[in-house]
């Protein structure tokens, strides 16, 4: 049964999102063109609002969010809006997303608050080659000696990322479907391009309460303001793939993509783990797909005017 309805329309009127101007914020490029609207499951979004939702206010990208256990051996160690995940194993830890270099001390403190050692990080992975998600790779490697692994298609963009003039480390180049294993935990790299050429959605199994759950660390599927035919082809393949991925727990490269703050509030109040939520696993993908279709409709209309 389909859980979500989609309504697509182009909006000619300007929309001003709450918070500071988008063009003044760092991170992925904010959309600047005519706003396009989509409605998914009764909630309406513009491109600008989705970007603002992901990035938050001026301090949200650098302010730590309460470190916490998500499920099994997966922990949250990121900021209010930029996610970073720690996967703990008997042979060391895997860190997913270093975020900005200036956030590395924030991540380190969160890891230590949870009772783990930052120096125990053995592998560093990422979702995609934008500075707000992987700029800190070099510093994490310097502090921990972790092996930095990246999807082949994102290597050129990562190599161009040189905070302080330092080379971006890449110890192992990964390919679609490759497994990353440590201490009995296996993460599978799924190439889901579009947002970047090597955008990587990670999946793994997590055990909790004697039961195994499918966890998906989704890579952003947010389309650019003016997608090229190549972008469209990549996104279409990615949407189709994400639909097939088993998922009980959806995570993402921005906390808002999986309603992190609200779920954490419910987690603190007790009861069933709110992060186990298979019914909403594909909502972010559906929003992104609806937005891409609406952008294409708007582009087609603009050419006909």
C-alpha positions in Angstrom: 0.0 0.0 0.0 1.4 3.4 -0.9 1.7 5.6 2.2 2.4 8.9 0.6 0.7 11.0 -2.0 2.5 13.5 -4.2 1.3 16.8 -5.6 3.5 18.7 -8.0 3.2 22.3 -9.0 5.3 25.2 -10.0 5.1 28.4 -7.9 5.6 31.8 -9.5 5.5 33.7 -6.2 8.6 34.2 -4.1 8.9 32.3 -0.9 11.1 33.6 2.0 12.2 30.8 4.4 12.6 31.5 8.1 16.1 32.2 9.4 19.2 33.8 7.9 19.5 34.3 4.1 20.3 31.0 2.4 23.1 32.5 0.2 25.0 33.5 3.3 25.2 30.0 4.7 28.0 27.6 4.0 27.4 24.0 2.8 25.7 22.8 -0.3 24.7 25.6 -2.7 21.3 27.1 -1.8 18.8 27.3 -4.6 18.5 30.8 -6.0 16.0 30.5 -8.9 12.2 30.7 -9.0 10.8 28.6 -6.1 9.2 25.2 -7.0 6.7 23.6 -4.6 5.9 19.9 -3.9 3.4 18.4 -1.5 4.3 15.0 0.0 2.0 13.3 2.5 0.2 16.5 3.2 3.4 18.6 3.8 4.3 21.3 1.3 8.0 22.2 0.6 9.9 24.6 -1.6 13.5 24.0 -2.6 14.5 26.9 -0.4 12.6 25.5 2.6 14.2 22.0 2.2 17.6 23.6 2.1 16.9 25.7 5.2 15.4 22.6 6.9 18.7 20.7 6.3 21.1 23.5 7.2 19.2 25.2 10.1 20.3 28.5 11.6 23.7 30.1 11.6 25.0 28.1 14.6 23.2 24.7 14.0 26.0 23.3 11.8 28.6 23.7 14.5 26.6 23.3 17.8 26.7 19.7 19.1 23.5 17.7 19.4 23.3 15.5 22.4 25.3 12.3 21.6 23.1 9.3 21.9 22.7 5.6 21.0 20.4 5.1 18.0 20.2 1.4 17.9 22.5 -1.6 18.4 26.1 -0.4 17.9 25.2 2.8 16.2 25.6 6.2 18.0 25.1 9.8 17.0 28.0 12.2 17.5 27.2 15.1 15.1 25.8 18.6 15.4 22.2 19.9 15.3 22.0 19.7 11.5 25.2 17.9 10.2 25.2 14.2 11.1 28.1 12.1 12.2 27.6 8.5 13.2 29.9 6.2 15.2 29.6 2.4 14.6 31.3 0.6 17.4 32.8 -2.9 17.1 35.1 -5.1 19.2 38.0 -4.2 16.8 37.5 -0.4 16.8 35.0 2.0 15.4 33.8 3.3 12.1 33.0 7.0 11.7 30.6 8.1 9.0 30.9 11.8 8.1 33.6 14.1 9.5 31.6 17.2 8.6 33.5 20.5 8.6 37.1 20.5 9.9 36.1 22.9 12.6 33.6 20.3 13.9 36.1 17.6 14.4 36.7 18.6 18.1 32.9 18.6 18.6 32.7 15.1 17.2 35.6 14.0 19.3 34.0 15.4 22.5 30.7 13.6 21.7 32.5 10.3 21.1 34.3 10.6 24.5 31.0 11.7 26.3 29.6 8.3 25.2 32.5 6.5 26.8 34.5 5.7 23.7 38.0 6.7 22.6 38.3 8.9 19.5 41.7 7.1 18.8 39.8 3.8 18.4 38.3 5.0 15.1 39.8 2.7 12.5 37.8 3.5 9.4 36.4 6.9 8.1 33.6 6.9 5.6 31.3 9.6 4.2 28.0 10.1 2.4 29.1 12.6 -0.2 31.9 15.0 -1.3 30.7 18.3 0.0 32.6 20.3 2.6 29.8 20.2 5.2 30.1 16.4 5.3 33.7 15.5 4.5 35.9 18.5 4.9 37.2 17.2 8.2 38.6 13.9 6.8 42.3 15.0 6.9 42.1 16.1 10.5 40.3 12.9 11.7 43.0 10.8 10.0 45.7 12.9 11.6 44.2 12.4 15.0 43.3 8.7 14.7 45.2 7.2 11.9 41.9 5.9 10.5 41.7 4.5 6.9 39.8 6.9 4.8 37.6 5.1 2.2 35.5 6.8 -0.5 33.4 5.9 -3.5 35.4 6.2 -6.8 33.1 8.7 -8.4 33.5 11.2 -5.5 37.3 11.0 -5.4 38.0 14.0 -7.8 35.7 16.2 -5.7 37.3 15.0 -2.5 40.8 15.6 -3.8 39.9 19.2 -4.5 38.9 19.6 -0.9 42.0 20.9 0.8 41.3 22.8 4.1 44.4 24.6 5.2 46.1 23.5 2.0 46.4 19.9 3.2 45.8 17.0 0.8 42.6 15.1 1.2 43.5 11.5 2.3 42.0 8.6 0.5 43.4 5.2 1.5 41.0 3.0 -0.3 38.7 3.6 -3.3 35.4 1.9 -3.1 32.9 0.8 -5.8 29.2 0.2 -5.9 28.2 -2.8 -3.8 31.5 -3.1 -2.0 31.6 -4.2 1.6 33.4 -2.5 4.4 34.0 -4.8 7.4 35.3 -4.3 10.9 34.8 -6.4 14.0 31.8 -8.4 12.8 30.0 -5.4 11.4 29.5 -5.0 7.6 28.6 -1.8 5.8 27.5 -2.0 2.2 28.3 0.9 -0.1 25.5 1.7 -2.6 26.2 4.3 -5.3 23.2 6.7 -5.4 24.5 9.5 -7.6 22.8 12.8 -8.4 23.6 15.1 -5.5 27.2 14.3 -6.2 28.7 11.8 -8.6 29.7 9.4 -5.9 26.9 10.0 -3.4 26.9 6.9 -1.2 24.0 5.3 0.7 25.3 2.9 3.4 23.4 -0.1 4.7 24.1 -2.4 7.6 22.4 -4.7 10.1 22.1 -3.7 13.7 21.0 -6.0 16.5 18.8 -4.6 19.3 16.8 -6.6 21.9 17.7 -9.9 20.2 16.3 -8.8 16.8 18.2 -7.7 13.7 17.2 -4.5 11.9 18.1 -3.0 8.5 19.7 0.4 8.9 20.1 2.8 6.0 22.4 5.8 6.1 20.9 7.7 3.2 22.8 10.1 1.0 21.0 13.3 0.0 19.0 13.0 -3.2 18.3 16.8 -3.3 18.4 17.9 -6.9 20.2 21.0 -8.1 18.3 24.1 -9.2 18.9 23.2 -12.9 19.5 19.5 -13.3 21.2 18.4 -16.5 20.1 15.3 -18.4 22.9 13.4 -16.8 21.7 14.5 -13.3 18.2 13.3 -14.2 19.5 9.9 -15.3 21.5 9.5 -12.2 18.7 10.5 -9.9 16.3 8.2 -11.6 18.7 5.3 -11.0 19.1 6.3 -7.4 15.4 6.6 -6.7 14.9 3.2 -8.1 17.7 1.7 -6.1 16.7 3.3 -2.8 13.2 1.9 -3.2 14.6 -1.6 -3.2 16.8 -1.2 -0.1 15.5 -3.0 3.0 15.0 -0.4 5.8 13.8 -0.4 9.4 15.9 2.5 10.5 16.5 5.5 8.2 19.3 7.9 8.9 20.8 10.6 6.7 23.5 13.2 6.2 21.2 15.9 7.8 19.3 15.1 10.9 16.1 16.7 9.6 16.0 14.1 6.8 14.9 11.5 9.4 13.3 13.8 12.0 16.2 13.3 14.4 15.4 15.8 17.1 11.8 14.8 17.5 12.7 11.1 17.6 15.4 11.8 20.1 12.9 13.6 22.4 10.7 10.5 22.2 13.6 8.2 22.9 14.3 10.1 26.1 10.7 9.7 27.3 11.0 5.9 27.1 8.9 3.3 25.3 9.7 1.7 21.9 12.7 2.9 20.0 11.4 5.7 17.7 14.3 5.3 15.3 12.8 1.9 14.3 10.3 3.4 11.8 10.1 1.4 8.6 6.9 3.2 7.4 8.9 6.5 7.0 12.1 5.0 5.6 11.5 6.2 2.0 9.8 9.6 2.8 12.9 11.6 2.1 13.4 9.9 -1.2 9.8 10.6 -2.2 10.2 14.3 -1.3 13.4 14.5 -3.4 11.8 12.6 -6.3 8.7 14.9 -6.2 11.0 18.0 -6.2 13.0 16.8 -9.2 9.8 16.1 -11.2 8.5 19.6 -10.2 11.7 21.3 -11.3 11.6 19.5 -14.6 7.9 20.6 -15.1 8.9 24.2 -14.3 11.9 24.0 -16.7 9.6 22.7 -19.5 7.1 25.5 -18.8 9.9 28.1 -18.9 11.0 26.9 -22.3 7.5 27.2 -23.7 6.9 30.7 -22.4 
